Amino acid sequence: MHPTVLHLDHTRTPGGAEIALRRLCENAGHWVPVLALPAKSKGLETEDAFRDQSLSHVKVIEIGKLQKSGASSASFAQALKFGFNIAAEAVRLRANQAFRSADVIHANTSRAALYGAMACFGTDKPLVVHLRDMVDSASLGRAGKFLFRKFVLPRADAVIGNSKATLSTALPYLKSNATAEVIPSPAGIDRRLTTSFVAPEVRNVGMVARIDPWKGQELLFTAFARVFKDSAAKLYIAGAPAFGHENYLGHLKQRARTLGIEDQVVFMGHIENIFDFLSGMDICVHSSIRPEPLGQNVLQYLAAGRPTVAVNAGGPPEWVTDRKNGLLVQMGSENDLVDALSALNNDFELRKALSEGALGLRKIPTDAEIANRFGSLILSVRRAVIEAKA
């Protein structure tokens, strides 16, 4: 009999973690998924990451309200309110029948891990914490980092990191018998390409990332202007603002005007079919200005066979080998990014070689393969609990 896994997420906004969870549940084979989500907000139903018809077989329960963003930069008063809301969410979760009947609790986000760990306190419910962010102040805020290190991670029976870099920030705080494994986030990959078209000229440069200051869109704008301004090339930004950064989109549009590339920058918003978009890109860029845990975008670029530029920090260099299947640049370096874009713009053979390397150097796991690895971990955690009770 397959174990029942209660998946906790603090939001329905289609961010990377939520889309990854949706894909995980779509491919569930070794477990029965149940989604515990906040109630839908009026007027935001179309922004529900879990509305996909492919999840019609998955039970969804609504617990509590949508958690507001901004905890990582909260004031003392806001932090107190945040803590109260987390505690209230834990109480509601603990009282729910779905929690009591679940075999394993899976916290899909850092916020969900906080109230998930509180709800599991004093029970023998196995808790699996999914790390999609570094366990540091930049990602979690000072209070969040403290709670995570002192309360959440010591309670976890298993921790999944989306990269070695992410997992390494959690390892010192785990209990001795906790399982720790690196499993990439499912990136919408259902098959592997063997060939990819490379155009003779660079006309389309793309980035897939939510609109957020640390994702590096502004840095890319500056580098793009230095290389492609007044050319036929266009820069496509695929991603929508989320988690309190709605005003940043206006800032980016103003920045494009200031740089004189307003007519060359296309804001696509959130897009569902990533690979249709990527198939038209001649260069794809990852330019985060703090260490990236491992965004799905890098895996998507490689799986699509696109000439890729990525930051040499965090998770991306675990998949990108410089001048083999992409170009690595120093984090935050405008000059490095300019050099990489120029090299790719001027060298068709380099673009072709990187495209071939992207498809052949490493096998990017499909969503089904990732779900199988997740399912195996769940079975292992469940088995350990049963053996401990025997």
ZITA-V144916 format. One line per field, one symbol per residue. ss: DSSP state (H for helix, E for strand, C for the rest). psi: psi as a letter, one per 40 degrees, with the letter a starting at -180 (. if undefined). burial: + if it has 24 or more other C-alpha atoms within 12 Angstrom, else -. Layout:
ss=???
psi=???
burial=???
//
This chain:
ss=CCEEEEEECCCCECCHHHHHHHHHHHCCCCEEEEEEECCCCCCCHHHECCCCHHHCCCEEEECCCCCCCCHHHCCHHHHHHHHHHHHHHHHHHHHCHHHHHCCEEEECCHHHHHHHHHHHCCCCCEEEEEECCCCCHHHHHHHHHHHHHHHHHHHCCEEEECCHHHHHCCHHHCCCCCEEEECCCCCCCCCCCCCCCCCCCCCEEEEECCECHHHCHHHHHHHHHHHHCCCCCEEEEEECECCCCHHHHHHHHHHHHHHCCHHHEEEEECCCCHHHHHCCCCEEECCCCCCECCCHHHHHHHHCCCCEEEECCECHHHCCCECCCEEEECCCCHHHHHHHHHHHHHCHHHHHHHHHHHHHCCCCCCHHHHHHHHHHHHHHHHHHHHHHHC
psi=hhihhhhhheiehgidddddddddddehdeihhhhhiiiihheedefheeehdeedehhhihhaihhiiedefiidddddddddddddddddddeiddddeidihhhdiddddddddddeheiehhhhhhheiigidddeiddddddddddddddhdihhieidddddeddeeiideihhihhihhefheihidihhhidihdhhihhiihhdeeedddddddddddeheaeiihhhhiiiifefdedddddddddddefedeehhheahidgddddddehdhihhfieihhcgiddddddddefhhhhihgibddeedhhhedeihhihhehddddddddddddegddddddddddddddihhiiddddddddddddddddddddddd.
burial=--++++++++++++++++++++++++++++++++++++++------+++++------+-+++++-+++--++------+--++-+++-++-+++---++--++++++++++++++++++++--+++++++++++++--+++-+++-+++-+++++++++++++++++++++-++---++++++++++++--++--++++--++++++++++++++++++++++++++++---+++++++++++----++--++--+--+-++-++-++-++--++-++++++++++++++++++++++++++++++++++++++++++++++++++++++++++-+++-++++++----+++++++++++--+++++++++++++-++++++--+-----
//
